[in-house]
């Protein structure tokens, strides 16, 4: 099984880039991992049209998702899972022979409805709000944690 992260925007802070690179490297020890960064839509500022921005970014996101992928979309209104629950989800996808899991993180204005409808799972990282850049780091850490739980490795203290 492969894991791909499709996200809008580049990481602007060096500490986030370092953390994301670290967990991407760790995940790659368990399964093939790739991150696809899509350009943020222009038109922000005081006269931003969030609906238009989400629509255009959503079209680019959907173009990057294979038809047969299991899609996890991060959304504040999504289902909350424990680390063990995420690990079980990963394990189920592996056992079912899922070829690729694609995780999606939107931009500053969130995600369009068509992207959310494409999701096999809407996942919430927390009831709190994080920047989309921080969500990338937190999600990758949780994916790594889930993989170590599957292998019964000591990273996750039970």
Secondary structure, DSSP 8 states (H G I E B T S, - for coil): -EEEEEEES---SHHHHHHHHHHHHHHHTTS-EEEEEE---S--STT--HHHHHHHHHHHHHHTS-TT-EEEEEEEEEEE--HHHHHHHHHHHHHTT-SEEEEEE-BTTB--HHHHHH-SEEEES-SS---HHHHHHHHHHHHHHHHHHHTT-TTS--
